[in-house]
Amino acid sequence: MLLSFGIVIFVMELSPKSHQVLCLLLSHMDTVLDNSIWLIGNGERINLWLDNWLGASLVSILNINSDAFSSLSIKLSSVIDAGRWRLPPILLSNLVVAASISNITLPVTPLIDKLVWLHTPDSDCNALFLNKR
């Protein structure tokens, strides 16, 4: 079975036990995504409109009905060109959003995008931090 969360792709044959684990994981994916933010690398893993890479998703910031637009599957990499922002007019027309985006420094060399947990000092969700909770 192939499952894709836009973050990680799992390939597995499901035994009854692994099916239970998978169901538990899926039941908490919204919580994980709601408490995480993308660190921008090359932008290939990040959905421009739906993922949180700016403090909230663009559909949330701009009050866009995500169900109404099929073009919301565009990756963030589509607005990055040679390490520089190339924003579409809809984003340039919103001065607050445009300023927020322009304040994000893109890496000089393309890196892999990284989803990080918001509630740890170094954004890593590690065992040491989890044991302290």
Secondary structure as GFF3:
##gff-version 3
##sequence-region A 1 133
A	DSSP	beta_strand	2	4	.	.	.	ID=ss1
A	DSSP	beta_strand	9	11	.	.	.	ID=ss2
A	DSSP	alpha_helix	16	27	.	.	.	ID=ss3
A	DSSP	alpha_helix	29	34	.	.	.	ID=ss4
A	DSSP	beta_strand	36	39	.	.	.	ID=ss5
A	DSSP	alpha_helix	58	61	.	.	.	ID=ss6
A	DSSP	three_ten_helix	66	68	.	.	.	ID=ss7
A	DSSP	three_ten_helix	70	73	.	.	.	ID=ss8
A	DSSP	three_ten_helix	76	79	.	.	.	ID=ss9
A	DSSP	beta_strand	80	81	.	.	.	ID=ss10
A	DSSP	beta_strand	84	85	.	.	.	ID=ss11
A	DSSP	alpha_helix	89	92	.	.	.	ID=ss12
A	DSSP	alpha_helix	95	102	.	.	.	ID=ss13
A	DSSP	beta_strand	114	117	.	.	.	ID=ss14
A	DSSP	alpha_helix	127	132	.	.	.	ID=ss15
###
